[in-house]
């Protein structure tokens, strides 16, 4: 029968909730945390690109086409992350918390723009 090592468990519990973020730029703890969270969101989105872009399978005939498709998705995620960051900053400047400053609502507004020659 195994006995619980209460000292190890206690030490691990004391560490819960603490983490360190090391940056190469000088910034406040709040700025570093916001940057970390935005990057985490981008990584999660890139990891779930199959559902985000509807790619259950790549449906391409060559590895070059697959690489091009992944590259375009990566650029789209960079743009989405930039939109998210700008909207978050704008939301923080506003007195209330408007629910229309989200990435999906911003993309719906962009869909309304037409190119006219």
C-alpha positions in Angstrom: 0.0 0.0 0.0 1.3 3.4 -1.0 1.5 6.2 1.5 0.8 9.8 0.4 3.8 12.1 0.7 2.0 15.0 2.4 5.2 17.2 2.2 5.3 16.9 -1.6 1.6 17.6 -1.9 1.8 20.6 0.4 4.8 22.0 -1.6 2.9 21.6 -4.9 -0.2 23.3 -3.5 1.8 26.3 -2.3 3.0 26.7 -5.9 -0.5 26.6 -7.4 -1.5 29.8 -9.1 2.0 31.2 -9.6 3.8 31.5 -12.9 6.6 33.6 -14.4 6.6 35.4 -17.7 10.0 36.4 -19.0 10.1 39.1 -21.7 12.8 40.7 -23.7 11.0 44.1 -23.6 10.4 46.3 -20.6 6.7 46.3 -19.7 4.4 46.2 -16.7 3.1 42.9 -15.3 -0.4 43.8 -16.6 0.9 44.4 -20.2 3.0 41.2 -20.1 -0.1 39.2 -18.9 -2.3 40.7 -21.6 0.3 39.9 -24.3 0.7 36.4 -23.0 -3.1 35.8 -23.1 -3.4 37.2 -26.6 -0.6 34.9 -27.8 -2.3 31.9 -26.0 -5.5 32.6 -27.8 -3.7 32.7 -31.2 -2.0 29.4 -30.4 -5.3 27.8 -29.5 -6.9 29.1 -32.6 -4.1 27.9 -34.8 -4.3 24.5 -33.1 -8.0 24.3 -33.8 -7.9 25.6 -37.4 -9.7 22.5 -38.6 -12.9 23.7 -37.0 -12.2 27.4 -37.5 -11.7 27.2 -41.2 -13.8 24.1 -41.8 -10.8 21.9 -42.7 -11.8 18.4 -41.7 -9.4 17.4 -44.4 -7.2 19.6 -46.6 -8.6 18.4 -49.9 -5.5 19.3 -51.8 -3.5 17.4 -54.4 0.0 18.4 -53.5 2.1 19.1 -50.4 2.8 22.5 -51.9 -0.9 23.3 -52.0 -1.2 22.1 -48.4 1.7 24.4 -47.3 0.1 27.3 -49.1 -3.2 26.7 -47.4 -1.6 26.5 -43.9 0.3 29.7 -44.6 -2.8 31.6 -45.6 -4.5 30.3 -42.4 -1.6 31.5 -40.4 -1.7 35.0 -41.9 -5.5 35.0 -41.2 -4.8 34.2 -37.6 -2.2 37.0 -37.3 -4.8 39.5 -38.7 -7.5 38.1 -36.3 -5.1 38.5 -33.4 -4.4 42.1 -34.4 -8.1 42.9 -34.7 -8.6 41.3 -31.3 -5.8 43.4 -29.7 -7.1 46.7 -31.2 -10.7 46.0 -30.2 -9.6 45.1 -26.6 -7.7 48.4 -26.4 -10.6 50.4 -27.7 -13.0 48.6 -25.3 -10.8 49.5 -22.4 -10.9 53.2 -23.4 -14.7 53.2 -23.4 -16.7 53.9 -20.3 -19.1 51.0 -20.7 -18.4 47.5 -21.9 -20.0 47.4 -25.3 -20.7 43.9 -26.6 -20.4 44.9 -30.3 -16.6 45.3 -30.0 -15.8 41.6 -30.7 -13.9 40.0 -33.5 -17.0 38.3 -35.0 -19.0 41.5 -35.0 -16.0 43.4 -36.5 -15.7 40.8 -39.3 -19.4 41.1 -40.0 -18.9 44.8 -40.5 -15.9 44.2 -42.8 -18.1 41.9 -44.9 -20.3 44.9 -45.7 -17.4 46.7 -47.4 -17.5 46.4 -51.2 -14.8 47.3 -53.7 -16.1 49.8 -56.2 -14.1 50.7 -59.3 
